[in-house]
Amino acid sequence: MAKIKENSPELMEKIVSLCKRRGFIFPGSEIYGGLANSFDYGPLGVELKNNIKNIWWKRFVHQRDDMVGIDAALIMNPKVWQASGHLENFSDPLVECKKCHHRFRKDLLEKNKCPDCNGELTEAKQFNLMLKTFLGPAEEEANKVYFRPETAQAMFVDFKNVLDTTRKKVPFGIAQIGKAFRNEITPGNFIFRTREFEQMEIEYFIKEEDWKETFEIWRKEMWSWMTDELGLDKKNIHELDVPDGERAHYSKKTIDFEYDYPFGKKELYGLAYRTDFDLKNHYKEPPYEDIENGEKLYPHVIEPTWGVDRSVLAVLCESYIEEQERVVLKLKPSLAPYKVAVFPLLKNKPELVEKATEVYHQLKKNFNIAFDDRGNIGKRYYSQDEIGTPFCITIDFETLENNDVTVRDRDTMKQERIKIKDLQSYLINKIN
C-alpha cells in the first residue's frame, strides 16, 4: 500500500472512514439523516478523548499546587454575557449570495463572490454566535438564555467563591473541562469546527507586572503538551501572533498555535492575555486582597485554551500511517483506547482459550484491554494496529508449558517472550 501524501484531501477521507468503520466517531443522528456538523464519539473515540482529558487534568491540576478545578453549568444568567461583552461583540461578518442564498463568513472568503455559484454577495452584517434557548414554559424575551460560548466566564464569575473556599494566593489558576456552543456560520472539516465542542481551559490569575513572564511560561507549557503528551511533530505546529484588530475584544495579546491538518494550516489552541477585563466587568469592587500589603486589586489573567475535539483530530492525523499492506495508528501508548489485546492462537483449542481468558482478566485490573479470537493471527494483529493498540499478547502451546507469552510491538512488529508473572510490570514500563 502506497504512502499517502501528507496534507491531502485523500488523507482526510481515509481518517474519516477509519473513524466510522472502527468506532471512533460517527455522524450524529445518522439513522434520521444526520444533523449538519454533529458527531458522536463511539466506543474507541470516547476512550481516546477521555485519555486526552485525563492526562490534561492530571498534568495541569493534580500535579500542580497552584491550580484548582471547577465544573460549571452550561447555561448561565444572561447578565453574565452582557457584562462579558459577548452579547455586543461575539459575532462574525455574515454575507449571503443573492443568487443561491447560501451564507458565508466574509472574512473567510478569498474573493467577493459566492464560492458555490460565483453570484453577487450582499453587504456584510454582524451575526451573533451565541446559541440561545428559553427557560420555562413560555418562549418569551424575559425567558431567553444562552448556552455558554466559552468555558471561561464561569471561572471569572466563581472567582470569589473559589478564593474564599481554597484560600489560594495570586498567582494561581482555575481549570475546567466542558462543552461550549457557537452558532457558527461555516462549520466543517469533520470535528474541526462544530457548533457543539469541548474545551480544556485555564484562567491563570497574576499581578499585572508579571504578565509577560507568565505568558511565556504558558507558551512553553503548551508546546510541551503538544509534543510530549500528544506526540505531535514540531514541524507540523506553527505560532501565529494575532495582530491588532483580529483579536477577541478582551485580549491584549493572543497567540494561536496552528497545526498542519490535511485540509490546511488551521488553529489548534490559543493563548491569550485577557488583562483584568473580565473581573472588572463582573465585580464592582476588587475581589482580591494582597495579604502582603493589604492592597485590593483586580488580578490580570493569562488564558491557555485547548480544544478537545481538535486535539483528537490532530492526534489522529499525526498517527495515521500506511505501511505496505497495513494501516497503523501510531498513537502514544498513553492515548491508545486499548493498551493491550490478548489472543488465543487458535479459537478451537479450549486450553488456549482458557489460558488467554485467564491472562485477559489478570491484566484488565490495570489496563483497558481487548480480547480477540476471530480469524487468523495476522489479521488480528492488523486489526489492532488500525485502532492503535500498542501491544498484542498471544497465548500459544508454548505458553501452556513455560507460562510465558508472545508480546508483539505495534510499531516495530517485533515479538518477544515474556513470563506471565512479569507482564504487569513490563506493560506499565512500556506504556508510561
DODRENKE-54651 format. One record per residue (C-alpha): residue number from 1; x, y, z. Coordinates in nm, 2 decimals. Last residue first. Example, Ala and Ser with C-alpha at 12.3 -4.5 7.8 and 13.67 -1.06 7.14 Angstrom:
<kekes>
[2; [1.37; -0.11; 0.71]] [1; [1.23; -0.45; 0.78]] 
</kekes>
This chain:
<kekes>
[432; [0.43; 0.50; 3.07]] [431; [0.30; 0.23; 2.83]] [430; [0.63; 0.04; 2.82]] [429; [0.70; 0.04; 3.19]] [428; [0.34; -0.05; 3.28]] [427; [0.35; -0.33; 3.02]] [426; [0.66; -0.50; 3.16]] [425; [0.54; -0.45; 3.52]] [424; [0.21; -0.62; 3.45]] [423; [0.35; -0.89; 3.22]] [422; [0.62; -1.02; 3.46]] [421; [0.41; -1.31; 3.61]] [420; [0.31; -1.41; 3.26]] [419; [0.67; -1.46; 3.16]] [418; [0.76; -1.26; 2.85]] [417; [0.86; -1.39; 2.51]] [416; [0.95; -1.13; 2.25]] [415; [0.80; -1.01; 1.92]] [414; [0.89; -0.73; 1.68]] [413; [0.62; -0.56; 1.48]] [412; [0.82; -0.24; 1.51]] [411; [0.53; 0.00; 1.57]] [410; [0.27; -0.24; 1.72]] [409; [0.50; -0.43; 1.95]] [408; [0.42; -0.80; 1.98]] [407; [0.43; -0.99; 2.31]] [406; [0.45; -1.36; 2.29]] [405; [0.36; -1.54; 2.62]] [404; [0.52; -1.72; 2.91]] [403; [0.40; -2.00; 3.14]] [402; [0.66; -2.24; 3.01]] [401; [0.45; -2.54; 2.90]] [400; [0.10; -2.39; 2.84]] [399; [0.26; -2.08; 2.70]] [398; [0.45; -2.29; 2.44]] [397; [0.11; -2.40; 2.31]] [396; [0.02; -2.04; 2.23]] [395; [-0.12; -1.74; 2.41]] [394; [-0.06; -1.42; 2.20]] [393; [-0.03; -1.08; 2.36]] [392; [-0.07; -0.77; 2.14]] [391; [0.08; -0.44; 2.23]] [390; [0.04; -0.07; 2.11]] [389; [-0.33; -0.08; 2.02]] [388; [-0.37; 0.20; 1.77]] [387; [-0.71; 0.12; 1.61]] [386; [-0.55; 0.01; 1.28]] [385; [-0.28; -0.19; 1.45]] [384; [-0.54; -0.39; 1.64]] [383; [-0.70; -0.51; 1.31]] [382; [-0.35; -0.58; 1.17]] [381; [-0.26; -0.81; 1.46]] [380; [-0.60; -0.99; 1.43]] [379; [-0.55; -1.04; 1.06]] [378; [-0.21; -1.20; 1.13]] [377; [-0.35; -1.43; 1.40]] [376; [-0.60; -1.59; 1.17]] [375; [-0.98; -1.53; 1.22]] [374; [-1.15; -1.43; 1.54]] [373; [-1.01; -1.49; 1.89]] [372; [-0.99; -1.13; 2.01]] [371; [-0.99; -0.99; 2.37]] [370; [-0.93; -0.62; 2.42]] [369; [-0.77; -0.42; 2.70]] [368; [-0.83; -0.12; 2.92]] [367; [-0.54; -0.17; 3.17]] [366; [-0.49; -0.23; 3.54]] [365; [-0.75; -0.49; 3.65]] [364; [-0.79; -0.60; 3.29]] [363; [-0.44; -0.76; 3.30]] [362; [-0.55; -1.06; 3.51]] [361; [-0.88; -1.09; 3.33]] [360; [-0.71; -1.12; 3.00]] [359; [-0.44; -1.36; 3.13]] [358; [-0.71; -1.60; 3.25]] [357; [-0.91; -1.56; 2.92]] [356; [-0.59; -1.65; 2.73]] [355; [-0.54; -1.96; 2.94]] [354; [-0.90; -2.08; 2.88]] [353; [-0.88; -2.00; 2.51]] [352; [-0.56; -2.20; 2.48]] [351; [-0.69; -2.50; 2.67]] [350; [-1.02; -2.49; 2.47]] [349; [-0.84; -2.52; 2.13]] [348; [-1.09; -2.42; 1.86]] [347; [-1.01; -2.05; 1.88]] [346; [-0.64; -2.09; 1.80]] [345; [-0.35; -1.87; 1.90]] [344; [-0.55; -1.73; 2.19]] [343; [-0.53; -1.35; 2.16]] [342; [-0.50; -1.07; 2.42]] [341; [-0.50; -0.70; 2.31]] [340; [-0.32; -0.44; 2.51]] [339; [-0.34; -0.06; 2.57]] [338; [-0.68; -0.02; 2.42]] [337; [-0.80; 0.33; 2.35]] [336; [-0.44; 0.45; 2.29]] [335; [-0.35; 0.78; 2.45]] [334; [-0.09; 0.66; 2.70]] [333; [0.05; 0.43; 2.43]] [332; [0.13; 0.73; 2.20]] [331; [-0.07; 0.67; 1.89]] [330; [0.09; 0.51; 1.59]] [329; [-0.25; 0.44; 1.42]] [328; [-0.15; 0.18; 1.17]] [327; [-0.29; 0.07; 0.83]] [326; [-0.13; -0.25; 0.69]] [325; [-0.04; -0.38; 0.34]] [324; [0.27; -0.17; 0.28]] [323; [0.29; 0.07; 0.57]] [322; [0.01; 0.33; 0.58]] [321; [0.03; 0.57; 0.88]] [320; [-0.23; 0.77; 1.08]] [319; [-0.06; 0.90; 1.40]] [318; [-0.04; 1.27; 1.32]] [317; [-0.39; 1.30; 1.16]] [316; [-0.55; 1.10; 1.45]] [315; [-0.37; 1.31; 1.71]] [314; [-0.47; 1.64; 1.54]] [313; [-0.83; 1.53; 1.52]] [312; [-0.84; 1.43; 1.89]] [311; [-0.68; 1.76; 1.99]] [310; [-0.92; 1.95; 1.77]] [309; [-1.21; 1.78; 1.96]] [308; [-1.06; 1.87; 2.30]] [307; [-0.98; 2.23; 2.21]] [306; [-0.70; 2.36; 2.44]] [305; [-0.71; 2.71; 2.58]] [304; [-0.44; 2.90; 2.77]] [303; [-0.57; 3.21; 2.94]] [302; [-0.34; 3.46; 3.12]] [301; [-0.54; 3.68; 3.35]] [300; [-0.49; 4.00; 3.55]] [299; [-0.58; 4.03; 3.91]] [298; [-0.82; 4.31; 4.01]] [297; [-0.68; 4.46; 4.32]] [296; [-0.72; 4.53; 4.69]] [295; [-0.39; 4.62; 4.86]] [294; [-0.34; 4.47; 5.21]] [293; [0.04; 4.48; 5.17]] [292; [0.14; 4.12; 5.20]] [291; [-0.20; 3.96; 5.21]] [290; [-0.29; 4.11; 4.86]] [289; [-0.67; 4.14; 4.86]] [288; [-0.87; 4.01; 4.57]] [287; [-1.22; 4.08; 4.46]] [286; [-1.17; 4.45; 4.36]] [285; [-1.51; 4.61; 4.39]] [284; [-1.79; 4.63; 4.12]] [283; [-1.71; 4.27; 4.02]] [282; [-1.82; 4.12; 3.68]] [281; [-1.68; 4.37; 3.44]] [280; [-1.36; 4.43; 3.63]] [279; [-1.30; 4.06; 3.66]] [278; [-1.34; 4.01; 3.28]] [277; [-1.11; 4.29; 3.16]] [276; [-0.83; 4.24; 3.41]] [275; [-0.58; 4.17; 3.12]] [274; [-0.71; 3.89; 2.89]] [273; [-0.36; 3.78; 2.78]] [272; [-0.44; 3.50; 2.54]] [271; [-0.31; 3.16; 2.44]] [270; [-0.49; 2.96; 2.18]] [269; [-0.50; 2.60; 2.05]] [268; [-0.54; 2.41; 1.72]] [267; [-0.59; 2.68; 1.47]] [266; [-0.56; 2.58; 1.10]] [265; [-0.29; 2.51; 0.84]] [264; [-0.45; 2.32; 0.56]] [263; [-0.71; 2.05; 0.48]] [262; [-0.48; 1.76; 0.58]] [261; [-0.42; 1.94; 0.91]] [260; [-0.09; 2.13; 0.96]] [259; [-0.15; 2.26; 1.31]] [258; [-0.18; 2.62; 1.43]] [257; [-0.10; 2.75; 1.78]] [256; [-0.27; 3.09; 1.80]] [255; [-0.10; 3.35; 2.01]] [254; [-0.30; 3.64; 2.16]] [253; [-0.21; 3.97; 2.32]] [252; [-0.43; 4.25; 2.46]] [251; [-0.74; 4.03; 2.45]] [250; [-1.10; 4.11; 2.57]] [249; [-1.25; 4.20; 2.23]] [248; [-1.10; 3.89; 2.07]] [247; [-0.80; 3.95; 1.85]] [246; [-0.82; 4.05; 1.48]] [245; [-0.80; 4.42; 1.51]] [244; [-0.44; 4.42; 1.64]] [243; [-0.25; 4.12; 1.51]] [242; [-0.27; 3.75; 1.62]] [241; [0.08; 3.62; 1.68]] [240; [0.07; 3.29; 1.49]] [239; [0.27; 3.00; 1.61]] [238; [0.32; 2.69; 1.40]] [237; [0.29; 2.32; 1.46]] [236; [0.36; 2.05; 1.20]] [235; [0.74; 2.07; 1.22]] [234; [0.71; 2.02; 1.60]] [233; [0.57; 1.67; 1.54]] [232; [0.27; 1.59; 1.76]] [231; [0.31; 1.32; 2.03]] [230; [0.01; 1.43; 2.23]] [229; [0.18; 1.44; 2.57]] [228; [0.53; 1.54; 2.49]] [227; [0.49; 1.74; 2.17]] [226; [0.16; 1.92; 2.22]] [225; [0.18; 1.94; 2.60]] [224; [0.54; 2.07; 2.59]] [223; [0.44; 2.34; 2.34]] [222; [0.16; 2.44; 2.56]] [221; [0.38; 2.46; 2.86]] [220; [0.63; 2.68; 2.67]] [219; [0.36; 2.93; 2.58]] [218; [0.24; 2.91; 2.94]] [217; [0.58; 3.02; 3.08]] [216; [0.60; 3.30; 2.81]] [215; [0.26; 3.44; 2.92]] [214; [0.38; 3.43; 3.28]] [213; [0.68; 3.64; 3.21]] [212; [0.48; 3.89; 3.00]] [211; [0.20; 3.91; 3.26]] [210; [0.40; 3.96; 3.57]] [209; [0.35; 4.34; 3.61]] [208; [-0.02; 4.29; 3.61]] [207; [-0.03; 4.06; 3.91]] [206; [-0.15; 3.71; 3.82]] [205; [-0.46; 3.49; 3.78]] [204; [-0.44; 3.19; 3.54]] [203; [-0.77; 3.11; 3.38]] [202; [-0.73; 2.76; 3.24]] [201; [-0.92; 2.58; 2.97]] [200; [-0.99; 2.23; 2.83]] [199; [-1.27; 2.28; 2.58]] [198; [-1.54; 2.07; 2.42]] [197; [-1.75; 2.14; 2.11]] [196; [-2.10; 2.19; 2.00]] [195; [-2.14; 2.41; 1.69]] [194; [-1.87; 2.22; 1.51]] [193; [-1.53; 2.31; 1.36]] [192; [-1.25; 2.06; 1.34]] [191; [-1.48; 1.76; 1.40]] [190; [-1.52; 1.69; 1.02]] [189; [-1.39; 1.97; 0.82]] [188; [-1.70; 2.19; 0.87]] [187; [-1.88; 2.47; 1.04]] [186; [-1.95; 2.78; 0.83]] [185; [-2.18; 3.02; 1.01]] [184; [-2.11; 2.90; 1.36]] [183; [-2.38; 2.90; 1.62]] [182; [-2.13; 2.85; 1.90]] [181; [-2.16; 2.61; 2.19]] [180; [-1.93; 2.52; 2.47]] [179; [-1.88; 2.18; 2.65]] [178; [-1.65; 2.13; 2.95]] [177; [-1.31; 2.09; 3.10]] [176; [-1.22; 2.35; 3.37]] [175; [-0.91; 2.49; 3.53]] [174; [-0.87; 2.78; 3.78]] [173; [-0.52; 2.92; 3.82]] [172; [-0.29; 3.06; 4.08]] [171; [-0.05; 3.36; 4.11]] [170; [-0.20; 3.50; 4.33]] [169; [-0.29; 3.33; 4.66]] [168; [-0.53; 3.05; 4.71]] [167; [-0.75; 3.05; 5.02]] [166; [-0.94; 2.74; 4.88]] [165; [-1.30; 2.82; 4.98]] [164; [-1.29; 3.21; 4.97]] [163; [-1.09; 3.22; 4.65]] [162; [-1.30; 2.97; 4.47]] [161; [-1.62; 3.17; 4.57]] [160; [-1.45; 3.50; 4.47]] [159; [-1.36; 3.36; 4.12]] [158; [-1.69; 3.19; 4.05]] [157; [-1.80; 3.46; 3.80]] [156; [-1.45; 3.46; 3.65]] [155; [-1.42; 3.08; 3.62]] [154; [-1.78; 3.07; 3.49]] [153; [-1.68; 3.31; 3.22]] [152; [-1.40; 3.09; 3.07]] [151; [-1.60; 2.79; 2.95]] [150; [-1.68; 2.95; 2.61]] [149; [-1.99; 3.01; 2.40]] [148; [-2.22; 2.93; 2.70]] [147; [-2.56; 2.82; 2.60]] [146; [-2.78; 3.13; 2.61]] [145; [-3.09; 3.24; 2.79]] [144; [-3.43; 3.39; 2.69]] [143; [-3.70; 3.37; 2.95]] [142; [-3.77; 3.75; 2.96]] [141; [-3.79; 3.75; 2.57]] [140; [-4.07; 3.50; 2.58]] [139; [-4.07; 3.14; 2.47]] [138; [-4.31; 3.03; 2.76]] [137; [-4.28; 2.71; 2.95]] [136; [-3.96; 2.79; 3.14]] [135; [-3.61; 2.85; 3.03]] [134; [-3.56; 2.96; 2.66]] [133; [-3.28; 2.89; 2.41]] [132; [-3.00; 3.08; 2.25]] [131; [-2.68; 2.99; 2.08]] [130; [-2.45; 3.29; 2.08]] [129; [-2.27; 3.34; 1.75]] [128; [-2.40; 3.69; 1.68]] [127; [-2.41; 3.77; 1.31]] [126; [-2.27; 4.10; 1.20]] [125; [-2.39; 4.20; 0.86]] [124; [-2.18; 4.20; 0.54]] [123; [-2.32; 4.36; 0.23]] [122; [-2.48; 4.11; 0.00]] [121; [-2.29; 3.88; -0.23]] [120; [-2.30; 3.85; -0.61]] [119; [-2.30; 3.50; -0.76]] [118; [-2.00; 3.28; -0.83]] [117; [-2.22; 2.97; -0.78]] [116; [-2.07; 2.80; -0.48]] [115; [-1.77; 3.03; -0.38]] [114; [-2.01; 3.33; -0.39]] [113; [-1.81; 3.63; -0.50]] [112; [-1.61; 3.90; -0.31]] [111; [-1.29; 3.70; -0.32]] [110; [-1.08; 3.48; -0.08]] [109; [-1.38; 3.43; 0.15]] [108; [-1.30; 3.35; 0.52]] [107; [-1.35; 3.71; 0.65]] [106; [-1.70; 3.73; 0.48]] [105; [-1.83; 3.43; 0.68]] [104; [-2.07; 3.26; 0.44]] [103; [-2.44; 3.22; 0.36]] [102; [-2.60; 3.04; 0.07]] [101; [-2.89; 3.23; -0.10]] [100; [-2.83; 3.08; -0.44]] [99; [-2.84; 3.41; -0.64]] [98; [-2.81; 3.70; -0.39]] [97; [-2.54; 3.51; -0.21]] [96; [-2.55; 3.60; 0.16]] [95; [-2.28; 3.77; 0.38]] [94; [-2.21; 3.73; 0.75]] [93; [-1.94; 3.91; 0.95]] [92; [-1.89; 3.72; 1.27]] [91; [-2.01; 3.80; 1.62]] [90; [-1.92; 3.80; 1.99]] [89; [-1.91; 4.18; 2.04]] [88; [-2.24; 4.30; 2.19]] [87; [-2.39; 3.99; 2.35]] [86; [-2.04; 3.87; 2.43]] [85; [-1.92; 4.18; 2.62]] [84; [-1.85; 4.00; 2.94]] [83; [-2.11; 4.20; 3.13]] [82; [-2.39; 4.12; 2.89]] [81; [-2.28; 3.76; 2.88]] [80; [-2.30; 3.72; 3.25]] [79; [-2.63; 3.92; 3.26]] [78; [-2.78; 3.63; 3.06]] [77; [-2.77; 3.41; 3.38]] [76; [-2.58; 3.10; 3.29]] [75; [-2.65; 2.78; 3.09]] [74; [-2.37; 2.52; 3.06]] [73; [-2.33; 2.50; 3.44]] [72; [-1.98; 2.49; 3.59]] [71; [-1.73; 2.22; 3.66]] [70; [-1.44; 2.36; 3.87]] [69; [-1.07; 2.29; 3.91]] [68; [-0.78; 2.41; 4.13]] [67; [-0.43; 2.51; 4.03]] [66; [-0.12; 2.65; 4.21]] [65; [0.00; 2.33; 4.37]] [64; [0.04; 2.15; 4.04]] [63; [0.04; 1.77; 3.97]] [62; [-0.34; 1.73; 4.01]] [61; [-0.44; 2.03; 3.80]] [60; [-0.23; 2.08; 3.49]] [59; [-0.08; 1.73; 3.44]] [58; [-0.35; 1.52; 3.59]] [57; [-0.63; 1.72; 3.42]] [56; [-0.45; 1.70; 3.08]] [55; [-0.38; 1.33; 3.11]] [54; [-0.75; 1.27; 3.20]] [53; [-0.87; 1.49; 2.91]] [52; [-0.66; 1.32; 2.65]] [51; [-0.74; 0.97; 2.78]] [50; [-1.11; 1.07; 2.78]] [49; [-1.10; 1.16; 2.41]] [48; [-0.92; 0.84; 2.31]] [47; [-1.16; 0.63; 2.52]] [46; [-1.46; 0.82; 2.38]] [45; [-1.34; 0.75; 2.03]] [44; [-1.30; 0.38; 2.08]] [43; [-1.66; 0.31; 2.19]] [42; [-1.81; 0.58; 1.96]] [41; [-1.78; 0.96; 1.98]] [40; [-2.09; 1.12; 1.83]] [39; [-2.08; 1.39; 1.56]] [38; [-2.29; 1.69; 1.46]] [37; [-2.17; 1.90; 1.17]] [36; [-2.51; 1.91; 1.00]] [35; [-2.76; 1.68; 1.17]] [34; [-2.80; 1.32; 1.04]] [33; [-3.05; 1.16; 0.81]] [32; [-3.26; 1.01; 1.08]] [31; [-3.04; 0.70; 1.11]] [30; [-2.74; 0.92; 1.13]] [29; [-2.84; 1.12; 1.44]] [28; [-2.47; 1.24; 1.47]] [27; [-2.22; 1.11; 1.22]] [26; [-2.00; 0.85; 1.40]] [25; [-1.65; 0.89; 1.56]] [24; [-1.40; 0.63; 1.69]] [23; [-1.59; 0.31; 1.62]] [22; [-1.37; 0.12; 1.37]] [21; [-1.56; 0.19; 1.05]] [20; [-1.67; 0.55; 1.14]] [19; [-1.32; 0.67; 1.24]] [18; [-1.15; 0.48; 0.97]] [17; [-1.36; 0.65; 0.70]] [16; [-1.30; 0.99; 0.85]] [15; [-0.92; 0.92; 0.85]] [14; [-0.93; 0.79; 0.49]] [13; [-1.11; 1.10; 0.37]] [12; [-0.87; 1.33; 0.55]] [11; [-0.57; 1.15; 0.39]] [10; [-0.73; 1.18; 0.04]] [9; [-0.79; 1.56; 0.10]] [8; [-0.42; 1.60; 0.13]] [7; [-0.19; 1.74; 0.40]] [6; [0.06; 1.44; 0.38]] [5; [0.08; 1.23; 0.07]] [4; [-0.04; 0.88; 0.14]] [3; [0.22; 0.61; 0.15]] [2; [0.14; 0.34; -0.10]] [1; [0.00; 0.00; 0.00]] 
</kekes>
